[in-house]
Amino acid sequence: MPKFKTVRFGELEYRQEDIVVLPDGLVGMPHLRNWLIMDMGDDHAMKWFQSLDRGDFGFPVTQPFFFLDDYEVELDREARSRLGNEKAEDLVVMIITTVHPGGDKVTGNMLAPLVIDADTHKGMQLTLDGDYNLRQEINYFKFGLAVNGGAVENEDRLEACQTAAAGRGTPGLPGGNDTRQVNQEPVTV
């Protein structure tokens, strides 16, 4: 198995099929294309998105449901084609999350979500127009339920893509049957 040294997790072993590829990289960082999604311990509500192109770069991600009930991302046919997407239910939306100093505040960037196809492991970062907030505060009640093992809507989507690194779960992204978060209507991508 390939190995990769990170600042946060030390040396990781992973499988090639666990890599999530963002062909266009991130907004402002197009050279960061290869990623792993990792568990952050027993807290299944948040994952760590680790760059394989830069061992010192990664960030927490979580589900949009923890920020907004009515958050919707729409992909046009061209964007779905770039991901190799055949079924909308294979699309997973993840929000780049910031845990502020002291851990007393958690916010998410609702304007630039990540969308990943569970089948192809290809993804992209969207930039959305609209009334979404760049620093949307998390719903601490919903998040607390998930952290403490309580029932929450979309619980199947909390099992985000995990790597085989350090024996942390199974590869693959969740598909789930809830397509409410990703629709097939056009959006500016």
N, C-alpha and C positions, 0 to 999 in steps of 0.2 A: 504494500500500500504506500502511496506517496505520503510524504511528511512535509509539514510547513510550520515554521516558527512564528508565533505571534507574541506580542507584548503582553496581552491579557491572559492567555491560556497556556503559554509556553509552546512546546512542540506538539503538534496535532497530527494524527494519522487520519486520513480520510479516503474515501473511494471516489474514483472519477465520476461515477454516476450521481454522487451527492452534490456536485458542483452546480450552482445556479449561475447561468451566464446572462449578463446584461450586455448585449452587443454594443449598445451606445453608452455604456457606463452610467454614471450618475450625472445629474445636472452639475456642470462646473468641473466634473472629474471624469471625463470620457475614457481615461486610461484604466479606470478601475472596473474591470469587466467580470472577473471571476470571484464568486462568493460562496460561503457556506452559511447555512442557518443552523444555529446551535442552541441547545437548551441552556438556560442560565441557572440550572439546578432544579429544585422541586417546583419552582414558580413557572407553571405552564402558560401563564397569561402573557409572558414576555419572552422573546427570543433574542439572540445576539446575531447580527448580520455581520459576518467577518470577511473582510477582503482577503483574497488569496494573492492579490497583486501588491499589497502593502501590509505587512505584518503588524504595523502599528495603527491600523485603521479599521474601525468597526463601530457599530452602534446598536442600541436596542430597537426592536420593532415589536409591534403588537397589532391586534385586530382593530379595525375602525369602530366596531360596536362599543368599545370601551370609551370612546370619545363622543360619538353621535349616533342616535338611533336611526336617523334617516339619511345617512351618508351613502351616496351612490356614485360609482365610477362607471363611465360608459366608454367602451372601446369600439371604434369603427372597424370595418372589415380589414382594412390595410394593417392596422395595429395588431389585430388578432392573427393575421397572416404572418407578420413578422415574428410572432411568438410561436408559430406553428400550431396555434390553437384551433381545435376542432369542436370543442364543447365548452360552452360558457361555464358550466359547473366545475371545470378544471382550473378556472382562474381564481387566484387567491390574492386578496388585497391586503397589504401590510402598511402600517403607518410608522414612519421614522419617528422615534420617541426620544425625548430628552428627560432624564431624571436630574432635576436641578440640585445644586449643592445642599447637602443635609438630607436629601430624599423627601423633603416636605412637599415638593411640587413636581408633578409629572405632566408634560405637555406633548402634543403630537402635531406634526406638520401635515395638516389636512389638505394643503394646496399641492403637495408633491408626493403622492403615495407611490409605493412600489406595487406592481402587478406582475405576478409570476404564474406561469402555466405549470400545473402540477405534473402533467404528463411529459412535457418537453424539457422542463427545468430552464426555460428561457424566461427572461423578465425584462421589464423596463420601468423607468421612473417617469411618471406622467407629471405634467405641469397643468393644473386645472385653473380655469377661470371661474369666477363666481364669488359667493359670499363666504367661502370657507376661511378658517383662521389658520395662520401660520403657526400659532402657539395655542392650540386648543387644549384647555385643561381636561385631563382625564376624568371620567365619572368614577370617583373613588369607591362608591358603593359597589358598582358592578365589578370593578377591578378587584376589590377586596373579596367579593364572593368567589371569583375565579382563583385567586391566590390561596384562599382557604378551602378550596374544594367544593364550594357551593355551586348549585346549578345556575348556569347562565345561558342565555340564548346563543346559538352558534357554537356550542361547546366543542363540536367536532372540528371546528376550524382552529381551535386553540392548539391542536397538535400540529404545528407548522413543520415545515421540512426540517429534518434533523440529520446530522451527519453521523457517521459511524465513529467519529472521533471519540476516543476514550470510552467506547462502548455506550454512547449516549443515544440509544434508540434506533429506529429504523429509518432507512432513506425514504425520500419521496415527500411530496407536498400533499396536503389534504385537498380533496375535491369537494366533498360534501354535496348535499342536494340544494343548499340555499343559494340561489342565484340572485337574491335581492341586492347584493352588494355590487355585482357586475352585470351590466346590461349590454346588449349588443347594438345599441343606438350610437350614432356618430358623436364624437367629441374631438376637440382640437388636441392633437398629440404632438 
